[in-house]
Amino acid sequence: MPAPLSSAATAVPPSSHATSPRAVLSLLTSLFFTWGFITVINNTLLPHLRSVFDLNYTQTTLIESVWFIAYFFASIPSARLIERIGYQKSMVFGLSMMAVGALLMIPAARLPSYGVTLVALFVIACGITLLQVSANPYVAVLGSPETASSRLNLVQAFNSLGATLAPLFGAYLILGRSNSGTAEAGHVLTQAEKLADAQAVQLPYLIVAAVLVILALVIARFKMPAMHHGETSRVSDDERAKLSLWKHRNLVFGIPAIFIYLIAEIGVANLFINFTGQPEIGGLSHEQGAHYLFLLWGGMLVGRFVGSWAMKKTTAERVLAFCALGAFVVMLIAALGTGHVAMWALISVGLFHSVMFPTIFTLGIKGLGPLTEEGAGLLIMAIAGGALVVVQGWLADTVGLQLSFLLTAVCELYVLFYAVWGSKATNALPDAHVD
């Protein structure tokens, strides 16, 4: 495994050749914004591809499963790459990989090919995984350990800003320019319309690729404090052998908490547009549904700013517990209610989901000391839980789309358990930070 990040790996203090941690934090918000934006484009892409390729819900959610399987396969290689080339170069490499994947969407649209689309999205997701493994723990140690949850919630708010704007981008450039996106419910596309719709994704992903290349060049030229493993701070092999990740309850229960939470978040986001299109819920077109999806992600944006403030007033565990309970209630309403009550309940879950990932992450690595990087890698790998959204797709095909959201309600209960008991740190080790 890569060398530890926290007490074993500290940042070089800012010098004339390195930018201040505050400036670095500001720059890193662009990375969080970017991968939030690109991830949520999928939410508008999936109903589009469902129409183009005549997919059922299981096949549609399989596309997103491939996306999140990348987190499982790419997390450990990403951590090893960071050890070899450093955090800054890894971020540049991750952005470049995402640009390649975005460009692959162009031949996928021209063919059109369901298989090439899956490959392109897998490559983009591998790039995002590398950014996640490098940026999340970097932000966590870029200041006082006591404010790590607040700090990560703050930068994750910009992730939500990207996620909030993405549906508008997708609605205008994908759904708004396609027959499937503007058609009334029940309209059957001709073969010519399907071909034209498939090619509608070329311009959006060309724009995305160009932005990623520009951002990679900016990051490459930025003077970031280097995370290095000095001889004076490094834990010896003998001391490391005595330490175990599995003695830290907050990590042991935090890994499944991330895994299970991602099932909930991705299930809601991916099936939202189809949910609003149900006659008994909203009867909206895909393009109209994408504008309401904007409100779902907007709730996450607002919630993360509020959560960052709230965690300065009370504990992160209490904020997480409140949000988990609120999410459970609104998901029951969404699954069992009707009409606009159910629709707005599903929209409101974004507000409660907002703090969950960054808070679980920082609680999970709390007190890991020299084991921080290894623990962070496992937590990022747990994002692969989003791949199990295919289970909700199967439930939607089996018992109905609306009732499938009962799975989400159950997921919220585990997050509540983690906030109340599972997040309590055991065998805590000293943490280091970058001032």
C-alpha positions as CSV (number, residue, x, y, z in Angstrom):
1,M,0.0,0.0,0.0
2,P,1.1,3.6,-0.5
3,A,2.9,5.4,2.3
4,P,0.5,7.1,4.8
5,L,-0.8,10.6,4.3
6,S,-1.5,12.1,7.7
7,S,1.2,12.0,10.4
8,A,3.5,10.1,8.0
9,A,2.9,12.5,5.2
10,T,2.8,16.2,5.8
11,A,2.8,19.1,3.4
12,V,5.9,21.2,2.8
13,P,5.3,24.6,4.5
14,P,4.5,27.3,1.9
15,S,7.7,28.9,0.5
16,S,8.5,31.4,-2.2
17,H,8.1,28.5,-4.6
18,A,4.8,27.2,-3.3
19,T,1.4,28.8,-3.0
20,S,-0.4,29.2,0.3
21,P,-2.8,26.4,1.5
22,R,-5.8,28.8,1.1
23,A,-4.9,29.5,-2.5
24,V,-4.5,25.8,-3.1
25,L,-7.9,25.1,-1.5
26,S,-9.4,27.7,-3.9
27,L,-7.9,26.0,-6.9
28,L,-9.0,22.5,-5.7
29,T,-12.6,23.7,-5.7
30,S,-12.4,23.7,-9.5
31,L,-11.6,19.9,-9.4
32,F,-14.6,19.2,-7.2
33,F,-16.8,21.4,-9.4
34,T,-15.6,19.5,-12.5
35,W,-16.1,16.0,-11.4
36,G,-19.5,16.9,-9.9
37,F,-20.5,18.5,-13.2
38,I,-19.4,15.5,-15.3
39,T,-20.9,12.9,-13.0
40,V,-24.3,14.5,-13.1
41,I,-24.3,14.9,-16.9
42,N,-25.0,11.1,-16.7
43,N,-28.3,11.8,-15.1
44,T,-29.5,13.5,-18.3
45,L,-27.6,11.1,-20.5
46,L,-29.2,8.0,-19.1
47,P,-32.8,8.7,-20.1
48,H,-31.5,9.8,-23.5
49,L,-29.6,6.6,-24.0
50,R,-32.5,4.6,-22.7
51,S,-34.6,5.9,-25.7
52,V,-31.8,5.6,-28.2
53,F,-30.9,2.0,-27.4
54,D,-34.4,0.8,-26.3
55,L,-33.1,-0.1,-22.8
56,N,-35.1,-1.3,-19.8
57,Y,-34.4,0.1,-16.3
58,T,-31.9,-2.6,-15.5
59,Q,-29.9,-2.0,-18.7
60,T,-30.1,1.8,-18.1
61,T,-28.7,1.6,-14.6
62,L,-26.0,-0.8,-15.7
63,I,-24.5,2.2,-17.5
64,E,-24.1,3.9,-14.2
65,S,-22.9,0.7,-12.6
66,V,-20.0,0.5,-15.0
67,W,-19.2,4.1,-14.0
68,F,-18.9,3.2,-10.4
69,I,-17.2,-0.1,-10.9
70,A,-14.3,2.1,-12.0
71,Y,-13.9,3.3,-8.4
72,F,-13.4,-0.3,-7.3
73,F,-10.7,-1.1,-9.9
74,A,-9.0,2.2,-10.1
75,S,-8.7,3.3,-6.4
76,I,-5.7,1.2,-5.4
77,P,-3.8,1.8,-8.7
78,S,-4.6,5.5,-8.2
79,A,-3.0,5.5,-4.7
80,R,0.1,3.8,-6.0
81,L,0.4,6.3,-8.9
82,I,0.2,9.1,-6.4
83,E,3.1,7.5,-4.4
84,R,5.2,7.4,-7.6
85,I,4.5,10.8,-9.2
86,G,2.9,12.9,-6.4
87,Y,-0.4,14.5,-5.9
88,Q,-0.2,17.4,-8.4
89,K,0.9,15.3,-11.3
90,S,-1.7,12.7,-10.5
91,M,-4.4,15.4,-10.6
92,V,-3.1,16.4,-14.1
93,F,-3.1,12.8,-15.2
94,G,-6.6,12.3,-13.9
95,L,-7.9,15.3,-15.8
96,S,-6.2,14.1,-19.0
97,M,-7.7,10.7,-18.7
98,M,-11.1,12.2,-18.3
99,A,-10.6,14.3,-21.5
100,V,-9.7,11.1,-23.4
101,G,-12.9,9.4,-22.2
102,A,-15.0,12.5,-23.2
103,L,-13.5,12.4,-26.7
104,L,-14.4,8.7,-26.9
105,M,-18.0,9.7,-26.6
106,I,-17.8,11.2,-30.1
107,P,-17.2,7.9,-32.0
108,A,-19.6,6.2,-29.5
109,A,-22.3,8.6,-30.8
110,R,-21.3,8.4,-34.5
111,L,-21.6,4.6,-34.6
112,P,-23.8,4.6,-32.4
113,S,-22.6,2.0,-29.9
114,Y,-23.8,1.0,-26.5
115,G,-20.5,-0.9,-25.9
116,V,-18.2,2.0,-26.8
117,T,-20.4,4.3,-24.7
118,L,-19.7,2.1,-21.7
119,V,-15.9,2.1,-22.4
120,A,-15.9,5.9,-22.7
121,L,-17.7,6.4,-19.4
122,F,-15.5,3.9,-17.7
123,V,-12.4,5.8,-18.7
124,I,-13.9,9.1,-17.5
125,A,-14.8,7.5,-14.2
126,C,-11.2,6.2,-13.8
127,G,-9.9,9.7,-14.2
128,I,-12.4,11.0,-11.6
129,T,-11.3,8.2,-9.2
130,L,-7.8,9.4,-9.4
131,L,-9.0,13.0,-8.6
132,Q,-11.0,11.6,-5.7
133,V,-8.1,9.6,-4.2
134,S,-5.8,12.6,-4.4
135,A,-8.0,15.6,-3.7
136,N,-10.2,14.4,-0.8
137,P,-7.4,13.5,1.6
138,Y,-5.3,16.5,0.4
139,V,-8.1,18.8,1.5
140,A,-8.6,16.9,4.7
141,V,-5.0,17.6,5.9
142,L,-4.8,21.2,4.4
143,G,-5.6,22.7,7.8
144,S,-6.7,21.8,11.4
145,P,-8.1,18.2,11.9
146,E,-10.9,19.8,14.0
147,T,-12.2,21.6,10.9
148,A,-11.6,18.9,8.4
149,S,-15.4,18.0,8.0
150,S,-16.3,21.7,7.6
151,R,-13.5,22.2,5.1
152,L,-14.4,19.2,3.0
153,N,-18.1,20.1,3.1
154,L,-17.1,23.5,1.8
155,V,-15.2,22.3,-1.2
156,Q,-17.8,19.6,-1.8
157,A,-20.3,22.5,-2.0
158,F,-18.6,23.4,-5.2
159,N,-18.9,19.8,-6.3
160,S,-22.6,20.3,-5.8
161,L,-22.5,23.6,-7.7
162,G,-21.2,21.6,-10.7
163,A,-23.8,19.0,-10.1
164,T,-26.5,21.7,-10.0
165,L,-25.5,23.3,-13.3
166,A,-25.0,20.0,-15.1
167,P,-28.7,19.2,-15.6
168,L,-29.2,22.6,-17.2
169,F,-26.3,22.0,-19.6
170,G,-27.6,18.5,-20.3
171,A,-31.2,19.7,-20.8
172,Y,-30.2,22.3,-23.3
173,L,-27.4,20.5,-25.2
174,I,-28.6,16.9,-25.0
175,L,-32.3,16.5,-24.2
176,G,-33.4,19.9,-25.7
177,R,-31.7,19.0,-29.0
178,S,-33.0,15.4,-29.2
179,N,-36.4,13.9,-30.3
180,S,-36.5,11.7,-27.2
181,G,-35.9,14.7,-24.8
182,T,-38.7,16.9,-26.2
183,A,-41.2,14.2,-27.1
184,E,-44.4,13.6,-25.2
185,A,-44.6,10.5,-23.0
186,G,-45.3,7.4,-25.0
187,H,-43.8,8.6,-28.3
188,V,-42.0,5.9,-30.2
189,L,-38.9,7.1,-32.0
190,T,-38.1,6.1,-35.6
191,Q,-34.7,4.6,-36.5
192,A,-33.7,7.9,-38.1
193,E,-34.7,9.9,-35.0
194,K,-32.7,7.5,-32.8
195,L,-29.6,8.0,-35.0
196,A,-30.0,11.8,-34.8
197,D,-30.5,11.6,-31.0
198,A,-27.3,9.5,-30.6
199,Q,-25.2,12.2,-32.3
200,A,-26.6,14.9,-30.1
201,V,-24.0,14.1,-27.4
202,Q,-21.0,15.0,-29.6
203,L,-21.0,18.7,-29.0
204,P,-21.5,18.5,-25.2
205,Y,-18.6,16.1,-24.7
206,L,-16.3,18.0,-27.1
207,I,-16.9,21.1,-24.9
208,V,-16.2,19.0,-21.8
209,A,-13.0,17.6,-23.2
210,A,-11.7,21.1,-24.1
211,V,-12.4,22.4,-20.5
212,L,-10.6,19.4,-19.0
213,V,-7.5,20.0,-21.1
214,I,-7.4,23.7,-20.1
215,L,-7.9,22.8,-16.4
216,A,-5.1,20.2,-16.6
217,L,-2.7,22.8,-18.0
218,V,-3.7,25.3,-15.2
219,I,-3.1,22.6,-12.4
220,A,0.2,21.6,-14.0
221,R,1.6,25.2,-13.8
222,F,0.3,25.9,-10.3
223,K,2.8,25.9,-7.4
224,M,1.2,23.5,-4.9
225,P,2.8,22.5,-1.6
226,A,4.2,19.0,-2.0
227,M,3.0,16.2,0.2
228,H,6.3,14.5,1.1
229,H,7.4,11.7,3.4
230,G,10.3,13.1,5.4
231,E,12.6,10.9,7.3
232,T,11.8,12.6,10.5
233,S,8.1,12.0,10.3
234,R,8.0,8.7,8.7
235,V,6.7,5.7,10.7
236,S,9.2,2.8,10.7
237,D,8.2,-0.5,9.2
238,D,8.3,-2.2,12.6
239,E,5.9,0.4,14.0
240,R,3.6,0.3,11.0
241,A,3.4,-3.5,11.4
242,K,1.9,-3.0,14.8
243,L,-0.9,-0.8,13.5
244,S,-4.2,-2.1,12.1
245,L,-6.9,-0.3,10.1
246,W,-9.4,-2.7,11.5
247,K,-9.0,-1.5,15.1
248,H,-10.6,1.8,14.1
249,R,-14.4,1.4,14.4
250,N,-15.1,4.7,12.5
251,L,-13.3,3.3,9.5
252,V,-14.7,-0.2,9.7
253,F,-18.3,1.0,9.7
254,G,-17.4,4.1,7.5
255,I,-16.5,1.9,4.5
256,P,-20.0,0.4,4.2
257,A,-21.5,3.7,5.1
258,I,-20.0,5.3,2.0
259,F,-20.9,2.2,-0.1
260,I,-24.5,2.2,1.1
261,Y,-24.9,6.0,0.8
262,L,-23.8,5.9,-2.8
263,I,-26.5,3.4,-3.6
264,A,-29.0,5.9,-2.3
265,E,-27.6,9.1,-3.9
266,I,-27.0,7.5,-7.4
267,G,-30.4,5.7,-7.4
268,V,-32.2,9.0,-6.8
269,A,-30.3,11.0,-9.3
270,N,-30.3,8.4,-12.1
271,L,-34.0,7.6,-11.9
272,F,-35.2,11.1,-11.1
273,I,-36.1,12.2,-14.6
274,N,-38.0,8.9,-15.3
275,F,-39.7,9.3,-11.9
276,T,-41.0,12.8,-12.8
277,G,-42.2,11.5,-16.1
278,Q,-44.6,9.0,-14.5
279,P,-48.3,10.1,-15.2
280,E,-49.2,9.7,-11.5
281,I,-46.3,11.8,-10.4
282,G,-45.6,14.7,-12.7
283,G,-46.1,13.6,-16.3
284,L,-43.1,15.7,-17.4
285,S,-41.0,15.3,-20.5
286,H,-37.3,14.4,-20.1
287,E,-36.3,18.0,-20.8
288,Q,-38.7,19.4,-18.2
289,G,-37.6,16.7,-15.7
290,A,-34.0,17.8,-16.1
291,H,-34.9,21.3,-14.9
292,Y,-36.4,19.8,-11.7
293,L,-33.2,17.7,-11.3
294,F,-31.5,21.1,-11.2
295,L,-33.4,21.7,-7.9
296,L,-32.4,18.3,-6.5
297,W,-28.7,19.1,-6.9
298,G,-29.3,22.7,-5.9
299,G,-30.5,21.4,-2.6
300,M,-27.2,19.6,-2.2
301,L,-25.4,22.8,-2.9
302,V,-27.3,24.8,-0.3
303,G,-27.1,21.9,2.2
304,R,-23.3,21.7,2.0
305,F,-22.9,25.4,2.7
306,V,-25.3,25.2,5.6
307,G,-23.7,22.0,6.8
308,S,-20.2,23.5,6.7
309,W,-21.6,26.4,8.9
310,A,-23.5,24.0,11.2
311,M,-20.4,21.9,11.9
312,K,-18.7,25.0,13.4
313,K,-21.6,25.2,15.9
314,T,-22.1,21.5,16.7
315,T,-20.6,18.1,16.0
316,A,-20.4,16.6,12.6
317,E,-22.0,13.4,14.0
318,R,-25.1,15.3,15.1
319,V,-25.5,17.0,11.7
320,L,-25.1,13.7,9.9
321,A,-27.7,12.0,12.2
322,F,-30.3,14.8,11.6
323,C,-29.8,14.6,7.8
324,A,-30.1,10.8,7.8
325,L,-33.3,10.9,9.7
326,G,-34.7,13.7,7.4
327,A,-33.7,11.7,4.3
328,F,-35.4,8.6,5.6
329,V,-38.7,10.5,6.1
330,V,-38.8,12.2,2.7
331,M,-37.9,8.9,0.9
332,L,-40.8,7.2,2.5
333,I,-43.1,10.0,1.2
334,A,-41.5,9.7,-2.3
335,A,-42.0,5.9,-2.4
336,L,-45.5,5.8,-1.0
337,G,-47.0,9.2,-1.9
338,T,-48.5,10.5,-5.2
339,G,-48.4,13.5,-7.4
340,H,-46.4,16.6,-6.7
341,V,-46.1,15.6,-3.0
342,A,-44.0,12.6,-3.9
343,M,-42.1,14.6,-6.5
344,W,-41.1,17.4,-4.2
345,A,-40.2,14.8,-1.5
346,L,-37.7,13.3,-3.9
347,I,-36.4,16.7,-4.8
348,S,-35.9,17.6,-1.1
349,V,-33.7,14.5,-0.4
350,G,-30.8,16.4,-2.0
351,L,-30.8,18.8,0.9
352,F,-30.4,15.9,3.4
353,H,-27.9,14.0,1.2
354,S,-25.7,17.1,0.9
355,V,-23.4,16.5,3.9
356,M,-23.3,12.7,3.9
357,F,-20.3,11.9,1.7
358,P,-17.8,14.5,3.0
359,T,-18.9,14.0,6.6
360,I,-18.7,10.2,6.5
361,F,-15.3,10.5,4.8
362,T,-13.8,12.8,7.4
363,L,-15.3,10.8,10.3
364,G,-13.9,7.6,8.7
365,I,-10.3,8.8,8.5
366,K,-10.4,10.6,11.9
367,G,-7.7,9.3,14.3
368,L,-6.0,7.1,11.7
369,G,-2.7,9.0,12.0
370,P,-0.1,7.2,9.8
371,L,-2.9,5.0,8.4
372,T,-4.8,7.9,6.9
373,E,-3.9,7.4,3.2
374,E,-4.7,3.7,3.3
375,G,-8.0,4.4,5.0
376,A,-8.8,7.1,2.5
377,G,-8.1,4.7,-0.4
378,L,-10.6,2.2,1.1
379,L,-13.2,4.9,1.6
380,I,-12.8,6.1,-2.0
381,M,-13.0,2.5,-3.2
382,A,-16.3,2.2,-1.4
383,I,-17.8,4.7,-3.9
384,A,-18.2,1.6,-6.0
385,G,-21.4,1.1,-4.1
386,G,-22.9,3.4,-6.7
387,A,-22.6,0.4,-9.1
388,L,-25.4,-1.4,-7.1
389,V,-27.8,1.1,-8.5
390,V,-28.5,-1.7,-10.9
391,V,-30.3,-3.4,-8.0
392,Q,-32.7,-0.5,-7.9
393,G,-33.1,-0.7,-11.7
394,W,-34.1,-4.4,-11.3
395,L,-36.5,-3.4,-8.5
396,A,-38.0,-0.7,-10.8
397,D,-38.6,-3.4,-13.5
398,T,-40.0,-5.9,-11.0
399,V,-42.1,-3.9,-8.5
400,G,-42.4,-0.5,-10.1
401,L,-40.2,2.6,-10.3
402,Q,-41.8,4.4,-7.3
403,L,-41.6,1.5,-4.9
404,S,-38.0,0.9,-5.8
405,F,-37.2,4.0,-3.7
406,L,-37.9,2.0,-0.6
407,L,-34.4,0.7,-1.1
408,T,-33.1,4.3,-0.7
409,A,-35.0,4.7,2.5
410,V,-33.3,1.6,4.0
411,C,-29.9,3.0,3.0
412,E,-30.6,6.1,5.0
413,L,-31.1,4.0,8.1
414,Y,-27.6,2.7,7.9
415,V,-26.2,6.2,7.7
416,L,-28.2,7.1,10.8
417,F,-26.7,4.1,12.6
418,Y,-23.2,5.3,11.5
419,A,-23.8,8.8,12.8
420,V,-25.1,7.7,16.2
421,W,-22.7,4.8,17.0
422,G,-20.5,3.6,14.1
423,S,-18.6,6.9,13.7
424,K,-17.1,6.9,17.2
425,A,-13.4,6.7,16.9
426,T,-11.5,3.9,18.6
427,N,-7.8,3.5,19.1
428,A,-7.3,7.0,17.8
429,L,-3.8,8.0,16.6
430,P,-2.4,11.6,16.5
431,D,-3.4,13.5,13.3
432,A,-1.2,15.9,11.4
433,H,-2.2,18.9,9.4
434,V,-1.0,21.6,7.1
435,D,-1.2,25.1,8.5
